[in-house]
C-alpha cells in the first residue's frame, strides 16, 4: 500500500477526530452523578452550572421555572412533569430520580419522623395549597347535611394519611367537634384520580391505632364505593368520578364551599399547604448555596406570574369573572395570598404538625426548624 501526502493527512485527521471523541465522552461521563444524572456542564464563558432534574406539576405559578424564563442561579433546569404520588414514591423508595422535587408535605413528615428519612430536605416553597372543605363528598340520600352528621358514618378514602385527609380530619375536629374515632373508615384499593395524581405512595396509606378501619371491596375505587352504598361519604383531594359525571347521588357536604372556606380563613388565617419542595440532602451538603438559589427562583417565578395575572390574567383564563375573583381574593387574603417562606406560613405548618401528632400519625410533634433547611429559615418572598 502506498501513502501519499493527502492520504497521510486524512489518516492523521481521522485519528485526531477519534481522540477528540474519546476525550469528550470521558468528560461527559466524569460530569455525571453516580445515578447517571448529568450534574455539571461547562458553559462557553468558562462557568460551571449544575444541571438539576426538577420534578413536579406544571403549575402556572412555577411556569417561569419550567419555561426557562426565570433562571436559577448557577443552575440549568431539566424539568419533568410528575404526579405527586409518583414523586413521593421516587423520593422515599430510594430511587432518587430527581435533584429537586415537589413533594407531599405530610408524607414527608411521616417519612422524616417515623422512618428517619433524610434523603431530601425541605425548603419553604409551597407549590400546592387548597382549602379542603370542598373535598368532603356525601351520598345525597343519607341525610348528611352538616359535619356533625358524619359521626358514626362510613367514610371512604384511597389514602388515609395523605396531606389532604390529615387537614380534613383536623379541621373537622377543631371546628366541628368530629373526631377521627367518631367515624368508621373504609379504604379503597383503587383511586379514580390516579391519572392526574399518580399512584398513592406508601406514606399516604398509613393508618394509626385506635380508629375503626376496614378495606373496601376489591377492585372498587372510592367513587364506586360511594355509588354502591358501601360508604356514606368520601374524603378525597380530587373530585370523585361520580361527582364529575354529575351523578345526583353524590354532592358536596359544603355546597357553598367558597363562603365556608373564606370564613375559615378569616377566622384562622390558615391557607392549608399540600405540597412543598425538597432538595437532595447530599446536594445541599456539597453546594450549601443551592437551597437559597432554588427558593429565589421559585419565588421570582411566582412573582412574575402574579404580575401577569394583574395585567392580563383575564385574557388567559376561561373563567368569565376571573378579574372579580382575583380582586376579591386579594381583598380577603392580601396581595401575596400564596406566600413562601417560614414566618408567613409558621402557623399553618405548626397546625399540620399538631394535627398529625394528635391523629397518631407522626410519633412526635415536629418543628419547623428540624424539617426545613437552616439556610432558608429567614428567607422571604420576592413579591
N, C-alpha and C positions, 0 to 999 in steps of 0.2 A: 504494500500500500504506500502510495506516495503522498506526502504532505506538502501542500502549497502554503504560501503565506496566508491566503484567505481562509483555508481550511483550519490552519493552526489558530488563527484569530477567532474563528467560530467556536473551536473547542475550548479555548480559554474563557470565552464569554459564557458558554454553557456551564462551565464549572463554577464560575463566579455566581451565576444565577442560582445554581443548586445550593451553594454555600449560603447565599443570602436567604433562601427559603428556609434552610435549616436553622439559621440564626433567628429569623422572625418567628418560626414555630416554637423555638426554645423560649423566646421572650414571652410569647402568649401563654405558654404553659407555666412559666415562672410567675406570671401575674394572676394565676388562678388560685382560689382558696382550695383547701382540702376537699370541699364538697363539689368542686368543679365550677363554682360561680366565679366569673371574672370580677376581681376586686379592684384592680388598678388599671389605669390606662394612661398613656403618655400623650399629652397634647402638643401641638406644634410649637407653642411658646415655651415648652420645657416643663410646664406644671404637671403634676400628677393629680389625678382625681380618683376618688372611689367610685366604682360603678355599683350602685345599690339596687338589688332586686327588691322592689316595693310591692306589697300586696294589699288589696282592699277593694271596696266598691268604687265605681267611677262616679262618685257623688259630685254635685255641682260645686260644693264648697272646696273640693280639692282638685277641681279641673286644672287649675294652674300648675299643679304638680305633674299630672299625667300628660298634659298637653305640652309641657316644657316651657310654658310662658313664664313660670316662676322658677328661678334657679335655686338649687340647694347648694350652699357654699361648699366648694371643694368636692362636689359630688356630681355624677351623672346618674339619672334615674332610668331604670328599666322597670316599667310599671306592668303589673299583672292584675287583671280583674278577677277577684276570687270571692266566693260566698263566705260568710262568716264561719259557718260550720267547718268548711274545709280549711280556712285559715287557722282556726283553733286547733284542729287535728294536726296540721303541719307543725305548728309550734310546740304542742305538748307531747306529740308522739316521738319526737326526736328527729323527724325528717329535716327540720330546719331549712326549708326551701328558700325562705325569704330573709333578707337582712333587716328590713323594716316591714312591719305588718300591722294592719288593722286587726284588733283582737277583741273578743268578748270580755268586757270588764269583769263580770262575775266569774266566768270560767277561769280567768287569770287569777282572781283572788283565791279560788278553790285550789288551783294547782300550786300556788305560792304557799298558802297556809297549810294545806293538808299533805301535799306531796313533796314539799321542799323544792319546788321548781324554781330554777334560777337561770334558765337558758336565755330568757329575754327580760328586759327591764322596761317599765312603762315611762312614757313622757306624757305631760298633761295636755295632750291633744285629743279631742273627743269628736270623731267624725260623725257619730250617730247618737242622737238623743231622741227621746219620744215620751210624751205623756202616755200613760198606759191605761187610763180609764176606758179608752176606746177599745182595748184589747180583751174585754170580757164579753163573750157571746153566750146567749141563753136560748133555750127552747121557748118559743112563744106560747106554748100550751102548758107550761109548767107553773105558771103563777109567780114567776120570779120578777118582781118589779123594783126591788131595792137590794142593796148589798146585803142587808141583814137576812134576806130571803135565801141567801146562798148557804146558810148554816144547815148542816145535815144533808146537803145535796151532793150528788156525784159530779165531780168536775174532771173533765178530760184535758190532757195536755201531752204533747210529744216530748217535752223537755222540762222536767220539774225544776232543775237548778239553773236554768238559763237566766240571764240578766233580767229579761222582761218579767218572767214569773216571780222572781225574787222581789222586784219592785211592786208588782201587783199584790202579792201577799202582804208585804209590809204596809202598803197604803191602806188595804182593807183592814188591817189590824189597828193601825194608828188612827184612821179617820172614821171607821165604822164599827170597830169592836169585833171584827170577824177574824178569828184565829185560824191558822192552817190546820189545827187539830179539830176545828169545828166542821171540817169538810172531809168527805171520802174521795180520794184521788184515784183516777184511772189513767194509766199511762198507755198511750198508743204506740205501736211499734212501727208506724209509718207517719210521715209528715206531708201534708198536701202542699206545703210551700218549699219542698226540697229543691226544686229547680232554681228558685231565687236565693235561698239561704244556704244551700249545700247540706250535706248530711250532718245530723246533730252529733256534736262531739261527745266524747265520754264524760267530760266535765259538766255537760248540760243534762246528764241523766242520773245525777246523784240524788238519793232520797235519804233523808235523815231518819233516825229512830224516833218513835213516838207519834208518827202520823199514820193514818189508815190509807194503805196503797194496795191496789191490785192492777193486774195487767188487762188491757182491753183485748177484745177478740183478735186473734192473729190475722194479719193481712188487712186490717181496717185502719185507715188514718183517722186523725182526730175529728175531721168533718163527718166521716161515715159513722163514727161512734155517736155523734150528736143526732144525726138523722135516724139512726136505728133505735134511739131511745136508751142506749146503754149509759149515756151520761145526760145530765140535765143542763150542763153549761160547759163552756170551753174557756180556758185562759190560753191565749196564743198571740205571739207578736204579730203574725200575719193574719189577714182575713182568711177564714176557712173557706174552702172551695164552695160549700153550700151557700154561704153568705154572698160570695162574689157572684154566684149564679142567680141570686135573688130568691132563693127558696123561702117561702113565707113561714116555715117552721123555725127559722133562725133569725134572731135580731140581736142588736147590741143591748147590754144592760143599761148603759147610759146613752140613750138615743141622741140627746143633745150634748154629746161629749165635749164639744168645744166650750160651752158655757161651764160645764163641770170642771174641766181641766184649767180654764182660765181662773176660776175661783180657787182651785187648789194652788196654783202658782201665786196668786195674790196673797193667800194665807201663809204659805210656807216658803216662797222664794225658790222652790226646787223645780228645776227642769231636768228630769231624770236622764242620766247618762247610760247609754247602752254599750258603746264601743270606745276603746282607747287606741293609742298607737304604741307599739312596742318595738324595741331595737335589740338585736342580738347583744347579749351582755359581753361576749368576747370582743365584739367590735368596739363597744364603748370603752372597754379596758385598753384597747390598742389605740383608739382615737378619741380621747376624752372630750374633744370639741364637737363630736358628732351629735349628741343629743340637742345641744343648743341650735346647731345648724338645721337639723330636721324640724325642730319646733318652730323656728323662724320661717322656714319655707312654708309649712302648713298654715301658719298664722298669716303670712302675706297672701297666700292663695285664697284664704277665706276673706280677707280684707278686700282683695281685688274683686271677688265675686259679689260681695255686698255693695261695692261701688257700682258694679254693673246693674245690680238689682235696682238701685236708686235711680239710675239714669234711664235704662230701657228694659228693665226686668219684665214689664208687662208685655213687651213685644216677643219675648222668648218663652212666655208661659201660655198654655192653652186655657188657663182659668180666666173667665171674663172679668171678674172683680179682683184680680191679683193685686192691683195698686192699693185698693182699700184694705185688703187683708194685710199687706205688708206694712202699711201705715199704722193700722190698729195694733199689730203685733209689737211694733216698736214703742207705741204709747204704753202698752201694758207691761212689756218685758225689758224695755230700754233699747238704746241704739245697738249695742252689742249683745243681742239676745242669745247668741251662741258662743259664749266665752271659752277660751282656752286659758291655761294657767291654773295654778293651785288655789290662790286666795279667792278668786271669783267662783270656785267650784268646791271649796272645802266643805261647806255644809252638805252639799249634795253627795259628795264622796263619803263623808262620815256617816250619813244616813244609810247609804247602801251597806257600808261596813257593819253598822249596827243591825240592819235587817238580816244580813247573812248569819251573823253570830246568834241572834235571837231565834232564828229559824233552825238552828242546829246544823248549819251547812259548813261554815268555817269552824275550825277547832278553837279559835280565839278571835277577838275583835282586832282587826288590822288597823294600821295607821297610814296616813298619807306619806309620812317620812320614810317608811320602810319600803313602800311599793314603788315610789317614783324616783327616778334618777336624781341624785342630790344636786347636780348642776342645774336642774330645771325648776327647783322648788321656788325660786324667786322670779322666774321669768314671767313676763306679762305679754298679753296680746298686742300685736301690731294692729291698730284699728283707727 
